[in-house]
Amino acid sequence: STWRARTARGRERSACHDQDLPQPGQRNNRREVFQNAEPESLVADRKENDILSVKAAEKLLHDLRPTNAQSAMKVRILENYCLIATANKQNVERALDSYMEIVATQSDHVPALLGSAIAFMILKQTPRARNQLKRIAKMQWNPIDAEEFEKAWLLLADIYIINSKYDMAQDLIKKCLKHNQACFKGWEYMGYVNEKEASYKDAAMNYEKAWQYSTFSNPTIGFKLAFNYLKAKRFIDAIDVCHKVLHHHPNYPKIKKEILDKARSNIRV
């Protein structure tokens, strides 16, 4: 039925299209987290969940029967995202070839441009990824491709952050938040730029938004918020966030020693 097909498409989109955006200032395939790393158990669980999600999405895609050229194109895009999600070099190259075929005939196809950019990044061809993302950044936003525009802006902002081009990064992040104020990754990226510029009060304000829009459940954002509260001398707030993170993730690394204990000692003084 139409309803069933629409539901299926939404589930594949979630599983395959939503490639995790990197931590701000952290290249894909290079674990350089500026303050902390996720616990190995969380990373392992997420990788296992990602594999299961991709397999489920592939099955749903296989069951879909496109009825026209437009829906066939959507299925093709999603199939390629599933290939990319495997992170297997040959699969990524196959997806890239498919995306480039689409772009060759439809130069303004935002999902294909984004897909090719992600593929280039995984293949460690960042300049080519940047060129694809710049093409998207120059286009007029439209609601149909809203999700793809958002991801493209943030991926390009991340490239600029890595190269210390903070003003250019902030322009893209602001564009993202203008269209989707609830994008917690946008607030996280903005907070990271503030942090790199040692504007800890501003960083804390932006991480507060990221913490709020991630439903107070993302431990990495909680760590960053608590850290910037500490740097901004908001010790009680830092302690409060640490407790919330540790309540759900008791073994989260570094947060007790580097933030909680330091905040407590400052209050005693």
C-alpha positions, -999 to +999 in steps of 0.1 A: +000+000+000+010+037-003+011+041+035+033+010+039+057+022+012+059+056+027+066+042+062+093+019+047+110+048+030+111+067+062+128+038+080+154+033+053+161+070+053+168+069+090+190+038+088+210+046+057+208+083+050+216+095+085+253+090+084+267+102+117+281+137+113+316+138+127+324+154+160+332+191+153+368+195+141+372+157+137+379+142+103+361+110+093+382+079+099+405+098+122+394+097+159+406+131+171+381+141+197+392+174+212+383+168+248+371+132+252+363+100+234+332+079+237+336+048+259+346+018+238+314-001+249+292+027+235+312+028+202+309-010+199+272-010+206+266+017+181+286-001+154+266-032+160+234-013+159+245+004+127+251-029+110+217-042+120+201-010+108+218-012+074+207-048+070+171-039+079+171-010+055+185-032+027+156-056+032+130-029+032+145-014+000+145-048-016+107-051-008+099-017-023+084-015-058+089+019-073+059+030-094+075+059-113+109+075-122+109+098-091+104+070-066+129+048-085+155+076-081+148+078-043+153+041-040+186+043-059+198+072-036+189+052-005+205+020-019+237+039-023+235+054+012+233+018+024+265+009+005+282+039+020+271+029+055+290-003+052+323+017+051+336-009+027+359+007+002+345-012-028+309-005-018+317+032-012+333+034-047+302+018-062+279+043-045+302+071-056+301+060-093+263+058-091+260+093-076+283+108-102+262+093-129+232+111-115+250+144-111+263+142-147+227+145-159+212+164-130+238+189-118+216+203-090+205+169-075+212+177-038+209+141-024+233+128-050+258+157-045+257+151-007+261+113-012+291+118-034+306+142-009+302+117+020+318+090-003+347+113-011+352+120+026+352+083+035+377+077+007+399+105+022+394+128-008+384+159+012+391+185-015+367+168-038+341+164-010+345+201-003+338+210-039+305+190-039+294+206-006+302+241-019+279+234-049+251+226-025+259+257-003+254+279-033+220+265-041+186+279-031+172+260-001+140+240-007+119+220+018+120+188-002+158+185+003+159+202+037+176+173+055+203+170+028+209+208+029+214+206+066+239+178+065+258+194+036+261+227+055+273+210+086+298+188+068+312+218+050+313+237+083+333+208+098+359+210+070+362+248+076+366+242+114+394+217+108+412+244+087+405+271+114+382+290+091+357+297+119+339+327+104+330+306+073+320+277+095+297+299+116+280+313+085+270+278+075+260+268+110+237+299+113+221+290+080+214+255+093+199+268+126+178+294+107+160+265+089+160+241+118+164+256+153+161+221+168+193+208+151+214+198+181+244+192+159+243+228+147+243+241+183+271+216+191+292+229+162+286+265+172+297+257+207+328+241+195+338+271+175+333+293+206+354+269+226+382+270+201+381+308+204+382+305+242+347+321+245+336+297+272+304+315+282+292+316+246+302+280+242+282+270+273+252+288+259+253+269+226+261+236+242+230+242+265+209+243+233+226+212+220+220+194+253+183+205+253+176+195+217+194+161+222+168+155+250+196+157+277+207+122+267+238+126+246+268+120+269+294+136+246+274+169+245+269+166+283+306+163+287+313+194+266+286+214+283+300+205+318+336+213+306+326+248+294+306+254+326+338+246+345+358+270+323+332+297+327+333+292+365+297+279+367+307+251+390+273+241+403+259+238+368+290+218+358+283+194+387+247+191+379+254+181+342+281+156+353+256+139+376+231+136+348+257+121+324+270+097+351+235+086+360+230+071+325+266+064+317+284+055+351+317+047+334+319+077+310+356+085+308+373+115+322+342+134+333+346+126+371+383+133+373+386+162+349+353+181+356+333+168+385+362+167+410+376+200+399+342+217+401+337+204+436+371+215+448+365+250+434+332+253+454+350+242+486+376+269+481 
